[in-house]
Amino acid sequence: MRLVQFELNNGERRVGLVDGGLVREVQDARSVRELALAAIEAGIGLAQQVDQQGLGMTHDYPQLLAQLRILPPLDHPDPAHMLISGTGLTHLGSASARDKMHQQAGDESTLTDTMRIFKWGVEGGKPAAGQAGVQPEWFYKGDGSIVVRPGQPFPLPPFAEDAGEEPEIGGLYVIGHDGKPYRLGFAVGNEFSDHVMERKNYLYLAHSKLRSCSYGPELRVGELPQHLAGSSRIMRNGQVLWENEFLSGEANMCHSLENLEYHHFKYSQFLRPGDVHVHFFGTATLSFGDGIRTQPGDSFEISQAEFGAPLVNGIAPVSAAFEPGSIGTL
């Protein structure tokens, strides 16, 4: 089952079930979050909740996409109650993408911090069920205000030194009224980072992640396939500038999803009832590693067949939100 959120011509919100080239409205559903909370209260799964509420009117899916009326597949009416985060060095090959000069694992005392954390993940990132393994690299990306809907461009602030794609799978979660996290499913995502800034010094990683992101357009309900093979490409002036295979799923990872989820939700401040979490699971495919530098007007296309329509976003410069020396005083 794949779900989308979308807007009618009058701006009203709806939840829809993707059925080929059509989107069928879920009866009496205005948001996936509300649908999920109802399922949690009823003690049933999200797919069963959709079945119980039933389906109604149909809409042309390609038309909704073309008119930019498809929303992210999970959000919150108050962006401050939505946390976007991620984990890195989780995929086989991700360390070499991050640190090509240290691809081999040798004496740990000679390894970079990048390779050391990756080695720990390979050795202890997939513990037995119900046990905690080694914790991964973790980063904060922002709240719901940084999310760009499918089809819209990523804003490029004046201080940005790069506008690089990061094709990833994201887990989508709602915190129930019992304070427990519930995974609704997964979505294709573009985590979008500043790789030039990150490469200057690994302590700039936190700064490099404070950018926009996008995910969707569809929420894939259920478990994640063990092996996923999709594509990530960049278009410029109607031509393919760069393209590469994008692998994910636990068969291509050095951490289990259960371990990544545990090390995110073990913090009590992330268990506020009603909140929404989108957590990116990492990637090993970056155009930046191949010397590609994107520019305004380029577009990213990330696709995985199991997730339906591709995720497409552009790049557009924006003016500074804040200038040096302009802080107010009281």
Sequence and secondary structure as in RCSB ss.txt:
>XXXX:A:sequence
MRLVQFELNNGERRVGLVDGGLVREVQDARSVRELALAAIEAGIGLAQQVDQQGLGMTHDYPQLLAQLRILPPLD
HPDPAHMLISGTGLTHLGSASARDKMHQQAGDESTLTDTMRIFKWGVEGGKPAAGQAGVQPEWFYKGDGSIVVRP
GQPFPLPPFAEDAGEEPEIGGLYVIGHDGKPYRLGFAVGNEFSDHVMERKNYLYLAHSKLRSCSYGPELRVGELP
QHLAGSSRIMRNGQVLWENEFLSGEANMCHSLENLEYHHFKYSQFLRPGDVHVHFFGTATLSFGDGIRTQPGDSF
EISQAEFGAPLVNGIAPVSAAFEPGSIGTL
>XXXX:A:secstr
 EEEEEE TTS EEEEEEETTEEEEETT S HHHHHHHHHHHT  HHHHHHHH EEEEEEHHHHHHTT EE SS 
 SSGGGEEEEEEES BTTHHHHH GGG S   GGGS HHHHHHHHHHHHSS  TTS     EEEEEEEGGGB  T
TS EEE TT S  B  EEEEEEEEE TTS EEEEEEEEEE  B HHHHHH GGGHHHHT S BEE S EEES   
S EEEEEEEEETTEEEEEEEEEESGGGBSS HHHHHHHHHTSGGG  TT EEEEE   S  SGGGT    TT EE
EEE GGG S EEEEEEE   SS TT     
